[in-house]
């Protein structure tokens, strides 16, 4: 009887361990075998209302393009699914209802748009319609430490979001309850760069993109050739699969060159692997770059797709590189922008 009891305890222990996998327990695949490789040619459509296109976003049923111009009146321009311009919103400025440095929350409920102003750590929620955007709420997340900034914000449900928390010497992925202001779960980056790099470590080295459809999530590293896939279970983030390298590259750190900017290291020679990440209910799309940061204006000419479970699907080669993109799976179109081209256009790829 005692032997059976011990065996039963061991089985329960194994089941519990398997149901709470963390990054160290993930399935890893270094070789990516896409089911198909497809070459696509773009059609273009002018974006006359945006001075300098920044990024493109999907806010069902609308398409949003940010304006990166320093002389902008409004940060965002709204288009319908046929790329017809509707209106602009989110005024630039330091007033009560204005933004200076907005970053966009992803996967919001249909017709809603949420931005976080990095300049004042304030959030603005908008209701979108065909005729205009109405700001319905302005708030701060209570209890947040000023030293940690939240980026890559993904709506999960209610007031709960999957986010990337960043400080100069700390990077973490969290599930946050914005109404209560505390983390429901936190997981660190997969690569323990602080112990590897010592005082040379800054979070820029393991910076990452984070996307979620509410049930699954994916994380792609900027300077590390790695993309991770996981699930969200009872407001917990569980990484289940990792595609790419097991160890980080040899980063370019301090040099004898004359450096400009606020950082004491030079990232120009570090390879940018994933330049953008987008997900739908079924698929994760990533722009794979593979060029040094100093050549970032070349942008990504490859888009790779995976199932939300991490199975490699299709690699698309595109003739006009994109800096950001969205995918409309119902019409079989990839729509993107190139922030450094002078023609200020949408680039549309039909992949069906």
C-alpha positions as CSV (number, residue, x, y, z in Angstrom):
1,X,0.0,0.0,0.0
2,X,2.8,2.4,0.9
3,X,4.5,1.7,-2.4
4,X,1.3,2.5,-4.3
5,X,0.9,5.7,-2.3
6,X,4.5,6.8,-3.2
7,X,3.9,6.1,-6.9
8,X,0.7,8.0,-6.8
9,X,2.4,11.1,-5.3
10,X,5.2,10.9,-7.9
11,X,2.6,10.8,-10.7
12,X,0.8,13.8,-9.3
13,X,4.1,15.7,-8.9
14,X,5.0,15.0,-12.6
15,X,1.5,16.1,-13.8
16,X,1.8,19.3,-11.8
17,X,5.2,20.1,-13.1
18,X,4.2,19.6,-16.7
19,X,1.2,21.8,-16.3
20,X,3.3,24.7,-15.1
21,X,6.1,24.8,-17.6
22,X,8.4,27.8,-17.6
23,X,10.9,28.8,-20.2
24,X,13.5,26.3,-19.0
25,X,11.1,23.4,-19.8
26,X,10.1,24.5,-23.3
27,X,10.4,22.4,-26.4
28,X,13.2,23.8,-28.6
29,X,13.7,23.6,-32.4
30,X,16.7,25.1,-34.0
31,X,15.9,24.0,-37.5
32,X,12.9,25.7,-39.1
33,X,11.3,23.9,-42.0
34,X,8.6,26.0,-43.6
35,X,5.9,24.1,-45.4
36,X,6.2,26.5,-48.3
37,X,8.2,29.5,-49.6
38,X,6.3,32.1,-51.6
39,X,7.5,35.3,-53.4
40,X,5.1,38.2,-53.4
41,X,5.0,41.5,-55.4
42,X,3.4,44.6,-53.9
43,X,0.7,46.9,-55.1
44,X,0.9,50.4,-53.7
45,X,-1.5,53.0,-52.6
46,X,-0.5,56.5,-51.6
47,X,-1.0,57.7,-48.0
48,X,-1.5,61.4,-48.7
49,X,-2.8,62.4,-45.3
50,X,0.2,61.2,-43.3
51,X,3.4,63.3,-43.5
52,X,5.7,60.5,-42.4
53,X,4.3,57.0,-41.9
54,X,5.5,55.4,-38.7
55,X,3.8,52.1,-37.9
56,X,0.6,50.4,-39.1
57,X,-1.9,48.8,-36.7
58,X,-5.1,46.8,-36.9
59,X,-8.1,48.0,-34.8
60,X,-10.9,45.9,-36.2
61,X,-12.6,46.9,-38.5
62,X,-10.1,49.8,-39.1
63,X,-6.5,50.2,-40.2
64,X,-4.5,52.8,-38.3
65,X,-1.2,54.5,-39.4
66,X,0.8,56.5,-37.0
67,X,2.4,59.8,-38.2
68,X,6.1,60.1,-37.1
69,X,6.5,63.6,-38.4
70,X,7.8,66.2,-35.9
71,X,5.2,68.7,-37.2
72,X,2.2,66.4,-36.8
73,X,-1.2,67.7,-35.5
74,X,-2.6,64.2,-34.9
75,X,-0.7,61.0,-34.2
76,X,-3.0,58.5,-36.0
77,X,-4.8,58.3,-39.3
78,X,-7.8,55.9,-39.7
79,X,-8.6,54.0,-42.8
80,X,-11.2,51.4,-43.7
81,X,-10.3,47.9,-45.0
82,X,-10.2,49.3,-48.6
83,X,-7.6,51.9,-47.5
84,X,-10.0,54.8,-47.8
85,X,-9.0,57.6,-45.4
86,X,-11.7,58.4,-42.8
87,X,-10.1,60.8,-40.2
88,X,-7.2,61.5,-37.9
89,X,-7.2,61.7,-34.1
90,X,-5.0,61.8,-30.9
91,X,-3.7,65.3,-30.9
92,X,0.0,66.0,-30.3
93,X,0.7,68.2,-27.3
94,X,0.9,68.4,-23.5
95,X,-2.7,69.2,-22.8
96,X,-5.1,67.1,-20.7
97,X,-6.3,65.1,-23.7
98,X,-3.1,65.2,-25.8
99,X,-0.1,62.9,-26.3
100,X,3.5,63.4,-26.9
101,X,4.9,59.8,-27.3
102,X,2.1,57.3,-27.7
103,X,2.5,53.6,-28.0
104,X,-0.4,51.4,-29.1
105,X,-2.0,48.6,-27.2
106,X,-2.8,45.5,-29.4
107,X,-5.7,43.1,-29.6
108,X,-8.2,45.6,-28.2
109,X,-12.0,44.7,-28.5
110,X,-13.5,45.7,-31.8
111,X,-13.9,49.5,-32.2
112,X,-11.6,50.3,-29.3
113,X,-8.1,51.8,-29.4
114,X,-5.8,52.3,-26.4
115,X,-2.6,54.2,-26.3
116,X,0.0,54.8,-23.6
117,X,1.8,58.1,-23.6
118,X,5.4,57.3,-22.7
119,X,6.0,61.0,-21.9
120,X,3.6,61.0,-18.9
121,X,2.8,57.3,-18.4
122,X,-0.9,58.0,-19.0
123,X,-3.4,55.9,-20.9
124,X,-6.1,57.1,-23.3
125,X,-9.0,54.9,-24.5
126,X,-10.9,55.7,-27.6
127,X,-14.1,54.5,-29.2
128,X,-13.7,54.4,-33.0
129,X,-16.5,54.7,-35.6
130,X,-16.6,55.6,-39.3
131,X,-17.0,59.3,-38.5
132,X,-14.5,59.8,-35.7
133,X,-12.7,58.8,-32.5
134,X,-14.1,59.7,-29.1
135,X,-11.9,59.5,-26.0
136,X,-13.8,57.7,-23.4
137,X,-11.2,57.4,-20.6
138,X,-7.9,58.8,-19.4
139,X,-6.1,57.0,-16.6
140,X,-2.9,56.0,-15.0
141,X,-2.2,52.4,-13.8
142,X,-2.1,52.7,-10.0
143,X,0.9,51.5,-8.0
144,X,3.3,51.4,-11.0
145,X,6.9,52.2,-10.2
146,X,8.2,55.1,-12.3
147,X,11.4,53.3,-13.2
148,X,9.5,50.6,-15.0
149,X,7.9,51.3,-18.4
150,X,5.3,49.1,-19.9
151,X,5.6,48.3,-23.6
152,X,4.2,45.7,-26.1
153,X,0.8,46.0,-24.4
154,X,-1.8,43.3,-25.4
155,X,-5.3,43.2,-24.2
156,X,-6.4,39.8,-22.8
157,X,-9.8,40.4,-21.1
158,X,-11.5,43.0,-18.9
159,X,-8.7,45.2,-17.5
160,X,-6.0,42.5,-17.8
161,X,-3.1,42.9,-20.2
162,X,0.0,41.1,-21.3
163,X,2.9,43.5,-21.3
164,X,6.7,43.9,-21.5
165,X,8.1,45.7,-18.4
166,X,11.4,47.5,-19.0
167,X,13.9,49.2,-16.8
168,X,17.6,49.9,-17.7
169,X,18.8,46.8,-16.0
170,X,15.6,44.7,-15.9
171,X,13.3,43.1,-18.5
172,X,10.3,41.0,-17.7
173,X,7.1,39.8,-19.2
174,X,4.0,40.3,-17.1
175,X,0.3,39.9,-17.0
176,X,-1.0,43.1,-15.4
177,X,-4.4,44.0,-13.9
178,X,-4.6,47.7,-14.9
179,X,-7.5,48.4,-12.6
180,X,-5.7,47.2,-9.5
181,X,-2.1,48.1,-10.6
182,X,-0.3,44.8,-9.8
183,X,1.2,41.9,-11.7
184,X,-0.8,38.7,-11.8
185,X,2.2,36.8,-13.3
186,X,5.7,37.6,-14.4
187,X,8.3,35.6,-16.3
188,X,11.9,36.8,-17.1
189,X,13.6,36.7,-20.5
190,X,14.7,33.3,-21.5
191,X,18.3,34.3,-21.8
192,X,20.1,35.2,-18.5
193,X,22.1,38.1,-20.0
194,X,22.8,39.9,-16.7
195,X,24.9,37.0,-15.5
196,X,26.6,36.6,-18.9
197,X,27.3,40.3,-19.6
198,X,27.7,41.7,-16.1
199,X,27.9,45.5,-16.0
200,X,27.6,45.7,-19.8
201,X,24.0,44.4,-19.7
202,X,21.1,46.7,-20.6
203,X,17.6,45.6,-21.5
204,X,18.1,46.6,-25.1
205,X,20.2,43.5,-25.7
206,X,17.3,41.2,-24.9
207,X,14.5,43.5,-26.1
208,X,11.6,41.7,-27.6
209,X,8.2,42.0,-29.3
210,X,5.2,40.5,-27.6
211,X,1.8,39.7,-29.2
212,X,-1.2,37.8,-28.0
213,X,-4.7,36.8,-29.2
214,X,-5.9,36.5,-25.7
215,X,-5.3,32.8,-25.3
216,X,-1.9,32.3,-26.9
217,X,1.1,34.6,-27.1
218,X,4.4,34.9,-28.9
219,X,7.6,36.7,-28.1
220,X,10.3,37.5,-30.7
221,X,13.7,38.9,-29.7
222,X,15.1,41.9,-31.4
223,X,18.9,41.1,-31.2
224,X,18.6,37.3,-30.6
225,X,17.6,34.8,-33.2
226,X,14.7,33.3,-31.2
227,X,10.9,33.3,-31.2
228,X,8.9,31.8,-28.4
229,X,5.3,30.5,-28.3
230,X,3.1,29.9,-25.2
231,X,-0.3,29.9,-23.8
232,X,-2.1,32.0,-21.2
233,X,-3.8,29.9,-18.5
234,X,-5.7,31.5,-15.7
235,X,-3.8,34.7,-16.1
236,X,-0.4,32.9,-16.2
237,X,2.1,33.0,-19.0
238,X,3.5,29.6,-19.9
239,X,6.1,29.3,-22.6
240,X,5.7,26.0,-24.5
241,X,8.0,26.2,-27.5
242,X,11.1,28.0,-28.6
243,X,12.3,28.3,-32.2
244,X,15.9,29.5,-32.8
245,X,19.2,29.6,-30.9
246,X,19.8,28.2,-27.4
247,X,22.5,30.8,-26.5
248,X,22.7,34.5,-27.2
249,X,25.1,35.9,-29.8
250,X,28.4,37.7,-29.1
251,X,27.0,41.2,-28.7
252,X,29.0,44.3,-29.6
253,X,29.5,46.1,-26.3
254,X,31.8,48.9,-25.3
255,X,34.2,50.1,-28.1
256,X,36.9,52.7,-28.6
257,X,34.9,54.5,-31.1
258,X,33.4,58.0,-30.5
259,X,29.8,57.1,-29.6
260,X,26.8,59.4,-29.7
261,X,23.6,59.2,-27.9
262,X,22.9,58.3,-24.3
263,X,24.1,54.7,-24.4
264,X,27.7,53.7,-23.5
265,X,27.6,50.8,-26.0
266,X,27.3,50.5,-29.7
267,X,24.4,48.5,-31.1
268,X,25.1,49.4,-34.7
269,X,26.9,46.1,-35.4
270,X,24.4,43.9,-33.6
271,X,22.1,41.9,-35.9
272,X,18.4,42.7,-35.8
273,X,16.6,39.4,-36.2
274,X,12.9,40.2,-35.7
275,X,11.8,43.7,-36.8
276,X,8.0,43.3,-36.3
277,X,5.5,40.8,-34.9
278,X,1.7,40.5,-35.6
279,X,-0.8,37.8,-34.7
280,X,-4.3,36.8,-35.6
281,X,-6.5,34.1,-33.9
282,X,-4.6,31.3,-35.6
283,X,-1.3,32.6,-36.9
284,X,1.8,34.6,-35.8
285,X,3.5,36.6,-38.5
286,X,7.1,37.9,-38.0
287,X,9.3,40.1,-40.2
288,X,12.7,38.4,-40.1
289,X,15.5,40.9,-40.8
290,X,18.9,39.4,-40.2
291,X,20.9,42.6,-40.8
292,X,23.0,44.9,-38.5
293,X,21.1,47.6,-36.6
294,X,23.1,50.2,-38.5
295,X,21.4,49.0,-41.7
296,X,17.9,49.1,-40.2
297,X,16.7,51.4,-42.9
298,X,16.8,48.5,-45.3
299,X,14.0,46.8,-43.4
300,X,12.7,43.3,-43.6
301,X,12.1,41.6,-46.9
302,X,11.0,38.3,-45.4
303,X,7.8,37.6,-43.4
304,X,7.6,34.2,-41.7
305,X,4.4,32.7,-40.4
306,X,3.8,30.2,-37.6
307,X,0.7,28.7,-36.1
308,X,0.0,30.1,-32.6
309,X,1.4,26.8,-31.3
310,X,4.7,27.4,-33.0
311,X,4.6,25.2,-36.1
312,X,6.3,26.7,-39.0
313,X,3.9,27.5,-41.9
314,X,5.0,29.8,-44.8
315,X,8.0,32.1,-45.5
316,X,7.1,35.0,-47.7
317,X,9.7,36.9,-49.7
318,X,8.5,40.4,-50.5
319,X,9.9,42.8,-53.2
320,X,9.4,46.0,-51.1
321,X,10.7,45.7,-47.6
322,X,8.4,46.6,-44.8
323,X,9.1,48.2,-41.4
324,X,5.6,47.2,-40.0
325,X,2.6,45.4,-41.3
326,X,-0.8,43.9,-40.6
327,X,-2.5,40.8,-42.1
328,X,-6.1,40.6,-43.1
329,X,-6.7,36.9,-43.3
330,X,-10.3,37.2,-44.5
331,X,-9.1,38.9,-47.7
332,X,-5.7,37.2,-47.9
333,X,-3.7,40.5,-47.8
334,X,-0.6,41.7,-46.0
335,X,-0.6,45.5,-45.8
336,X,2.5,47.3,-44.6
337,X,4.5,50.5,-44.6
338,X,8.1,51.3,-45.1
339,X,9.0,54.2,-42.7
340,X,12.1,55.1,-44.7
341,X,10.8,55.2,-48.3
342,X,10.0,58.6,-49.7
343,X,6.8,57.6,-51.5
344,X,4.7,57.3,-48.4
345,X,2.5,54.4,-49.5
346,X,0.7,51.4,-48.3
347,X,2.2,48.2,-49.8
348,X,-0.4,45.5,-50.3
349,X,0.6,41.8,-50.9
350,X,-2.1,39.3,-51.9
351,X,-0.9,35.9,-50.7
352,X,-3.9,33.7,-51.6
